[in-house]
Each structure stands twice: as structure tokens, then as C-alpha cells.
Amino acid sequence: MSAPLLEEFGRGDAREREESWRYSKTALRALAQQDYAVADARAALPDTLLEQFDWAATRGRRVVVVNGVFSEAHSDISGVGASVTVGESAGNAYSIRIDGDIERPMHVVYANVPSAQSSRWQANVEVTVVSGRARVIEQFIGAQGESVLGSLRRRYDLADATQLDLVSLCELPESVAMYRLVEARVGAKARLHTTHVLLGGRLQRLDFQVDLAGSEARLESRGVFALRGRDHADTQLDVRHLARDTACDVVWRGVADARARGIFRGAITVAQGADGSDAKLSNKNLLLSSSAEIDTQPALEIYADEVKAAHGATVGQIDERALFYLRSRGIPLAVARRMMVTAFCAEALAGIGDADLRELLAQRVQAVLPAE
């Protein structure tokens, strides 16, 4: 089971990919011991799943993929206009081409629907932004039942002077495990803004790999994982500055309760010749239980001159002094703790310009936080 995950996905040689798995200590043994059938791409979507993504604000601009296969029955792209083209090739491979500004976001949904036995699916998606500014919302959902393992590889290619705002919500039940590889190439003077929210799941692994390939390319990456029970989320971020005057600003937050485990590794490389680059990375984490665990590792490699770079990471508990201040103002303990954790996570969502979407994501995060 581990071999396909390592060999079919990732960048660099097998040794490098295996090293990232070794550091994270994300155990694949339990998955490897399980027999998986091919997931049913014609599976009916339960009403509980339909309710999760049937947002009035994105009707007419929605692509739905069920167990790795494009679902025409649940998709609706009647409102996207001529600037967006959705294509399908042989196998579970799809392409989205954006040529021109999109005022309202595309909504891409990946639904995990269980079968009578454990099942697995795999898909590849290519998104090309040829011109203008695009907004994409990705949503990963699943129904409780027999185990489902999803493997998804996505590539984003931003042409020069384009912009992509990507918001990704991965909210899974404990019966679903998912591996996601996101590869992005950002051209000269192009802008990539991303916000990732990771909630639930038996196991989530996100490999986010970005090449700032053109001069003055920019990346702004925001993310948060909120875990409880025995949830496991593993995030591997790899940003490479390959051209002059490129910049990245990375802010991620993590929260773990009960016996959950979170991993964050943020690697930034400034290649030779990428003079004038500006790289910033901040990762802060909260442990809400003595049995929870969060491992964080910032990594910075610089091979160029005249570079500005800063990184930092922390793992701690709720500030007792701030908690005491709130309680001294008459706020009950449970309410005060929840307020502080909510505010801590909200920092990662602050950059989302759509207020309704920002509030929806905040509500999703709050729903998994402990009530006491």
C-alpha cells in the first residue's frame, strides 16, 4: 500500500519522498494490511453529503467528483461562462482551463462514498490559469461506513501576471483516509493565495509543493488543522524560490485534542540566482489535551544573496494569564477556552475576502473544537 503512495506521487527521487514520510511518522501499516476494491464511481450520494456542498452561492459553477470520477449528474457548470473549460481524458484525469477573470468562484467537490467493502480511488486534476484572476473552492467530504482511501494529485499552472485564490476544505469522517498532492507553478508577477482547512479523517496527508518560477512571483499560504479523537493530519509544505524577487508568506495554525496527532513540516528553499527573495513562515500550535501530539519542523535553505528570510514554530497550551483575564470578566471557563481557541484558528482564515465563505469555514472549525 505504501509503495503506490510514494511512487505515484511526489517530487524528486524516491529517497527524498520516503524521507518526508519517515520524518512525519505517519503509519501506513494499517492501510497496507487492508484489502481495497475499486470504489464505485456510480454510487448514490446520501442526502447528508448533498447537504454539505449544495451551496446556493455556487450553483451553476460546480464540478462534482464521486470516488474519483466526474459526476455529470451532480455537476452544474452552466454559469461559468466561456472563460472556463472543463475537460475529461482517459482514466480518472480531468482538466480545468481558465482564460479570463472569474468574478464568482468555481466549486469543486470530491465526495467519498463507501461501498459494501473497503474501497479505493485515485484521480488527477490539472488546472491552468491562462489569463486573469480565478477563484476556486475545493471541498472534500465523505460518508461514514466502510473504509475509503482516496488519492488525488492536482497541478496548478499560473501563467505570467495571473492570480489564483484557492480555498480548500477537507472535512472527513473517521472512516475516510486521504492523500493529496498539490503541485503549483507560479509564473512571473503571478499571485497564488491559498487557504487550507483540515478537519477529521482517519488519516489526512497533504503534500503542498510550490515553484515560484518567474520573477516577482508571490505565494500567500494560510492553513489550519483542528483535530480531535484519534484524528491524524500530516501537512508537508515545500516552497522553492527559483527566480529573482519572489516572495512567500506562510501562516499555519494547528489544534489537537484528545489523542489526535498533527504534523507540520514547512520547507523553504531559495535557489541559486533567486536574489532578492523574501520568505516568511510561521507555524503555531495548541495542545488541548495531555494525550494529544503536534510535531512541527520549519526548514530553510538559502543558496542566493540579498535575501530576506524568517521562520518560526511553536507548540504550547492555552495562555493561562489570558484565560484568567477572561474569567475575571465573568466569562465561564468553557466559554473562555473556546473563545481563545476560536480566535487562534481565525488568524489563518482572515485573508479570505469572501465574508460568507470565511464565516462558513469558521463555523466548520468551531464545530470540531471541544465544548469544554
C-alpha positions as CSV (number, residue, x, y, z in Angstrom):
1,M,0.0,0.0,0.0
2,S,2.8,2.4,0.8
3,A,4.5,1.9,-2.5
4,P,1.8,3.5,-4.7
5,L,1.6,6.5,-2.3
6,L,5.3,7.1,-2.5
7,E,6.0,6.2,-6.2
8,E,2.9,7.6,-7.9
9,F,3.0,11.0,-6.1
10,G,5.6,13.4,-5.0
11,R,8.5,15.3,-6.5
12,G,12.2,14.3,-6.6
13,D,13.5,10.8,-6.3
14,A,12.0,8.1,-4.2
15,R,14.6,8.5,-1.4
16,E,13.5,12.1,-0.9
17,R,9.8,11.2,-0.8
18,E,10.4,8.4,1.6
19,E,12.4,10.7,3.9
20,S,9.4,13.0,4.3
21,W,7.2,10.0,5.2
22,R,9.9,8.9,7.7
23,Y,10.0,12.2,9.4
24,S,6.3,12.5,9.8
25,K,6.0,9.0,11.2
26,T,2.6,8.7,9.5
27,A,1.9,5.0,9.8
28,L,0.7,3.3,6.7
29,R,0.9,-0.2,8.0
30,A,-2.8,-0.4,8.9
31,L,-3.7,0.8,5.5
32,A,-1.3,-1.6,3.8
33,Q,-2.8,-4.6,5.6
34,Q,-6.3,-3.8,4.3
35,D,-7.7,-5.2,1.0
36,Y,-9.3,-2.5,-1.2
37,A,-11.7,-2.9,-4.0
38,V,-12.1,-0.3,-6.7
39,A,-14.5,2.4,-5.4
40,D,-17.9,2.6,-7.1
41,A,-18.0,5.7,-9.2
42,R,-21.8,5.4,-9.7
43,A,-22.5,5.3,-6.0
44,A,-25.5,7.3,-5.0
45,L,-24.8,10.4,-2.9
46,P,-26.5,10.3,0.5
47,D,-28.6,13.3,1.4
48,T,-26.1,14.1,4.2
49,L,-23.4,14.6,1.6
50,L,-25.6,16.6,-0.8
51,E,-26.5,19.0,2.0
52,Q,-22.8,19.6,2.8
53,F,-22.0,21.1,-0.7
54,D,-25.3,22.3,-2.1
55,W,-24.5,25.9,-1.5
56,A,-26.8,28.4,-3.2
57,A,-23.8,30.7,-3.7
58,T,-22.0,28.3,-6.0
59,R,-24.8,26.8,-8.1
60,G,-24.1,26.9,-11.7
61,R,-20.3,26.7,-11.1
62,R,-19.9,23.3,-9.5
63,V,-17.9,20.3,-10.5
64,V,-18.5,17.1,-8.5
65,V,-16.2,14.1,-8.5
66,V,-17.6,10.9,-6.8
67,N,-15.0,8.4,-5.8
68,G,-12.5,9.8,-8.3
69,V,-14.9,10.0,-11.3
70,F,-16.5,13.1,-12.7
71,S,-20.3,13.0,-11.9
72,E,-22.3,14.8,-14.6
73,A,-25.5,14.2,-12.7
74,H,-24.3,16.3,-9.7
75,S,-22.2,18.8,-11.6
76,D,-23.5,22.1,-12.9
77,I,-21.2,24.5,-14.9
78,S,-23.9,26.4,-16.7
79,G,-23.0,29.6,-15.1
80,V,-19.2,29.6,-15.5
81,G,-19.2,31.2,-19.0
82,A,-16.8,30.8,-21.9
83,S,-13.8,31.7,-19.7
84,V,-13.8,28.2,-18.1
85,T,-13.4,24.9,-19.8
86,V,-13.7,21.5,-18.1
87,G,-12.3,18.6,-19.9
88,E,-12.0,14.8,-19.2
89,S,-9.4,12.5,-20.6
90,A,-9.0,8.7,-20.4
91,G,-9.0,7.4,-16.9
92,N,-9.7,9.5,-13.8
93,A,-7.9,12.6,-15.2
94,Y,-9.5,16.0,-15.6
95,S,-8.5,19.4,-16.7
96,I,-9.9,22.9,-15.9
97,R,-8.7,25.8,-18.1
98,I,-9.4,29.4,-17.0
99,D,-8.9,32.2,-19.6
100,G,-10.2,35.5,-18.2
101,D,-11.4,36.9,-14.9
102,I,-13.9,34.9,-12.9
103,E,-16.0,37.1,-10.6
104,R,-17.6,34.2,-8.7
105,P,-15.7,31.1,-7.6
106,M,-15.7,27.7,-9.1
107,H,-16.7,25.0,-6.6
108,V,-15.0,21.6,-7.0
109,V,-16.3,18.8,-4.7
110,Y,-14.6,15.4,-4.1
111,A,-17.1,13.0,-2.5
112,N,-16.0,9.8,-0.8
113,V,-18.9,7.3,-0.8
114,P,-18.4,3.9,0.9
115,S,-19.1,0.6,-0.7
116,A,-20.0,-2.8,0.9
117,Q,-16.3,-3.4,1.5
118,S,-13.2,-1.2,1.8
119,S,-12.6,0.7,-1.4
120,R,-10.0,3.0,-3.0
121,W,-10.0,5.6,-5.7
122,Q,-7.4,7.8,-7.5
123,A,-7.6,10.8,-9.7
124,N,-5.5,13.5,-11.4
125,V,-6.6,17.1,-12.0
126,E,-4.9,19.8,-14.0
127,V,-5.9,23.5,-13.5
128,T,-4.4,26.1,-15.9
129,V,-4.9,29.8,-15.4
130,V,-4.1,31.3,-18.8
131,S,-5.1,34.9,-18.0
132,G,-7.0,37.0,-15.5
133,R,-7.9,36.2,-11.9
134,A,-9.6,32.9,-10.8
135,R,-11.2,31.8,-7.6
136,V,-11.6,28.1,-6.7
137,I,-13.2,26.4,-3.7
138,E,-12.3,22.8,-3.1
139,Q,-14.3,20.7,-0.8
140,F,-13.5,17.1,0.4
141,I,-16.3,15.3,2.1
142,G,-17.3,11.7,3.0
143,A,-20.0,9.5,4.3
144,Q,-19.5,7.2,7.3
145,G,-19.3,3.5,6.6
146,E,-16.7,1.0,5.3
147,S,-13.2,2.4,4.8
148,V,-12.4,4.6,1.8
149,L,-8.9,5.6,0.7
150,G,-8.7,8.5,-1.8
151,S,-5.5,9.5,-3.6
152,L,-5.7,12.8,-5.5
153,R,-3.0,14.6,-7.5
154,R,-3.6,18.2,-8.6
155,R,-1.5,20.6,-10.5
156,Y,-2.0,24.3,-10.8
157,D,-0.2,26.2,-13.5
158,L,-0.4,30.0,-13.3
159,A,0.8,31.9,-16.3
160,D,2.6,35.2,-16.0
161,A,0.6,38.1,-14.4
162,T,-2.3,35.8,-13.4
163,Q,-3.9,35.3,-9.9
164,L,-5.5,32.3,-8.3
165,D,-7.3,32.4,-4.9
166,L,-7.7,28.8,-3.7
167,V,-9.7,27.8,-0.6
168,S,-9.7,24.1,0.3
169,L,-11.9,22.5,3.0
170,C,-11.1,18.8,3.8
171,E,-13.8,17.6,6.3
172,L,-13.8,13.8,6.6
173,P,-15.4,11.2,8.8
174,E,-13.2,8.7,10.7
175,S,-13.7,6.0,8.0
176,V,-12.0,8.0,5.3
177,A,-8.3,8.3,4.7
178,M,-6.9,10.7,2.0
179,Y,-3.6,11.5,0.4
180,R,-3.5,14.8,-1.5
181,L,-0.6,16.1,-3.6
182,V,-0.8,19.7,-4.7
183,E,1.8,21.0,-7.2
184,A,1.8,24.6,-8.3
185,R,3.9,26.6,-10.7
186,V,3.7,30.3,-10.4
187,G,4.8,32.4,-13.3
188,A,6.3,35.9,-13.4
189,K,4.3,38.5,-11.4
190,A,1.6,35.9,-10.8
191,R,-0.1,35.5,-7.4
192,L,-1.2,32.4,-5.6
193,H,-3.3,32.8,-2.5
194,T,-4.3,29.5,-0.7
195,T,-6.2,28.7,2.5
196,H,-6.4,25.0,3.6
197,V,-8.7,23.7,6.4
198,L,-8.1,20.1,7.6
199,L,-10.7,18.6,9.8
200,G,-11.3,14.9,10.8
201,G,-10.4,11.8,8.9
202,R,-8.8,8.6,9.8
203,L,-5.6,9.9,8.2
204,Q,-5.0,13.0,6.1
205,R,-1.8,13.7,4.3
206,L,-1.3,17.0,2.3
207,D,1.8,17.5,0.2
208,F,1.8,21.1,-1.0
209,Q,4.6,21.9,-3.4
210,V,5.0,25.3,-5.0
211,D,7.6,26.5,-7.5
212,L,7.9,30.3,-7.6
213,A,9.3,30.0,-11.1
214,G,9.0,33.6,-12.5
215,S,10.4,36.8,-11.3
216,E,8.2,38.6,-8.7
217,A,6.0,35.6,-8.3
218,R,4.1,35.6,-5.0
219,L,2.7,32.9,-2.7
220,E,0.5,33.6,0.3
221,S,-0.3,30.3,2.1
222,R,-2.7,30.1,5.1
223,G,-3.9,26.9,6.8
224,V,-5.3,25.4,9.9
225,F,-6.0,21.8,11.2
226,A,-8.3,21.1,14.1
227,L,-8.2,17.5,15.3
228,R,-9.9,15.5,18.0
229,G,-10.4,11.9,19.0
230,R,-7.8,9.9,17.1
231,D,-7.6,12.1,14.0
232,H,-4.3,12.3,12.2
233,A,-3.3,15.1,9.9
234,D,0.1,15.4,8.2
235,T,1.0,18.5,6.2
236,Q,4.2,18.8,4.2
237,L,4.8,22.2,2.6
238,D,7.6,22.7,0.1
239,V,8.2,26.2,-1.4
240,R,11.0,26.8,-3.9
241,H,12.1,30.3,-4.9
242,L,13.6,29.8,-8.3
243,A,13.6,33.3,-9.7
244,R,14.6,36.8,-8.6
245,D,12.4,39.0,-6.3
246,T,10.0,36.2,-5.4
247,A,8.1,36.2,-2.1
248,C,6.2,33.8,0.1
249,D,4.2,34.4,3.3
250,V,3.2,31.2,5.1
251,V,1.0,31.2,8.2
252,W,-0.4,27.9,9.6
253,R,-2.2,27.1,12.8
254,G,-2.8,23.7,14.4
255,V,-5.1,22.5,17.3
256,A,-5.2,18.9,18.7
257,D,-7.4,17.5,21.4
258,A,-7.9,14.0,23.0
259,R,-5.4,11.6,21.3
260,A,-5.2,13.4,18.0
261,R,-1.9,13.9,16.2
262,G,-0.9,16.7,13.8
263,I,2.3,17.1,11.8
264,F,3.5,20.2,10.0
265,R,6.7,20.5,8.0
266,G,7.4,23.8,6.3
267,A,10.4,23.8,3.9
268,I,11.5,26.8,2.0
269,T,14.4,26.8,-0.5
270,V,15.9,29.9,-2.1
271,A,17.8,28.6,-5.1
272,Q,21.0,29.9,-6.6
273,G,20.2,33.0,-8.6
274,A,16.9,33.8,-6.8
275,D,18.4,37.0,-5.4
276,G,16.0,39.5,-3.7
277,S,13.7,36.8,-2.5
278,D,11.6,37.4,0.7
279,A,10.5,34.3,2.6
280,K,8.4,34.2,5.8
281,L,6.9,31.1,7.6
282,S,5.0,31.0,10.9
283,N,3.5,27.9,12.4
284,K,1.8,28.0,15.9
285,N,0.0,25.1,17.6
286,L,-2.1,24.4,20.6
287,L,-2.4,21.2,22.6
288,L,-5.7,20.9,24.3
289,S,-5.0,17.5,25.9
290,S,-2.0,15.9,27.6
291,S,-2.5,12.9,25.2
292,A,-2.5,15.0,22.0
293,E,0.6,15.5,19.9
294,I,1.8,18.0,17.4
295,D,5.1,17.9,15.6
296,T,6.4,20.9,13.7
297,Q,9.6,21.4,11.7
298,P,10.4,24.6,9.8
299,A,13.3,24.2,7.3
300,L,15.1,27.0,5.4
301,E,17.8,26.5,2.8
302,I,19.3,29.6,1.1
303,Y,21.7,29.5,-1.9
304,A,21.3,33.1,-3.0
305,D,22.4,36.6,-1.9
306,E,20.5,39.6,-0.7
307,V,17.7,37.5,0.7
308,K,15.2,38.2,3.5
309,A,14.0,35.1,5.3
310,A,12.4,34.3,8.7
311,H,10.7,31.3,10.1
312,G,9.4,30.1,13.5
313,A,7.3,27.4,15.1
314,T,5.7,26.9,18.5
315,V,3.8,24.2,20.3
316,G,2.1,25.1,23.5
317,Q,-1.1,25.3,25.6
318,I,-3.6,27.9,26.2
319,D,-2.2,31.1,27.9
320,E,-3.4,30.8,31.5
321,R,-3.0,34.5,32.1
322,A,-5.3,35.4,29.2
323,L,-7.7,32.7,30.3
324,F,-7.7,34.2,33.8
325,Y,-8.3,37.7,32.4
326,L,-11.5,36.5,30.6
327,R,-12.7,34.6,33.6
328,S,-12.2,37.7,35.8
329,R,-14.6,39.5,33.4
330,G,-17.3,36.9,34.3
331,I,-16.9,34.6,31.3
332,P,-17.3,30.9,32.2
333,L,-14.2,28.7,31.9
334,A,-15.5,26.6,29.0
335,V,-16.7,29.6,27.0
336,A,-13.4,31.4,27.6
337,R,-11.4,28.5,26.4
338,R,-13.5,28.2,23.3
339,M,-13.2,31.9,22.6
340,M,-9.4,31.7,22.8
341,V,-9.1,28.7,20.6
342,T,-11.5,30.1,18.0
343,A,-9.5,33.3,17.8
344,F,-6.3,31.4,17.5
345,C,-7.7,29.5,14.4
346,A,-9.3,32.5,12.9
347,E,-6.0,34.1,12.2
348,A,-5.5,31.5,9.4
349,L,-8.8,32.4,7.8
350,A,-8.5,36.2,8.0
351,G,-7.2,36.5,4.4
352,I,-10.3,35.1,2.8
353,G,-12.0,38.1,1.1
354,D,-15.5,36.5,0.9
355,A,-17.0,37.2,4.3
356,D,-19.7,34.5,3.9
357,L,-17.2,31.8,3.0
358,R,-14.9,32.9,5.8
359,E,-17.8,32.6,8.3
360,L,-18.7,29.2,6.9
361,L,-15.2,27.9,7.4
362,A,-15.0,29.4,10.9
363,Q,-18.2,27.5,11.8
364,R,-16.8,24.2,10.5
365,V,-13.7,24.7,12.6
366,Q,-15.7,25.6,15.7
367,A,-17.9,22.5,15.3
368,V,-14.9,20.2,15.9
369,L,-13.5,22.2,18.9
370,P,-14.2,20.8,22.3
371,A,-17.2,22.2,24.1
372,E,-15.5,22.2,27.4
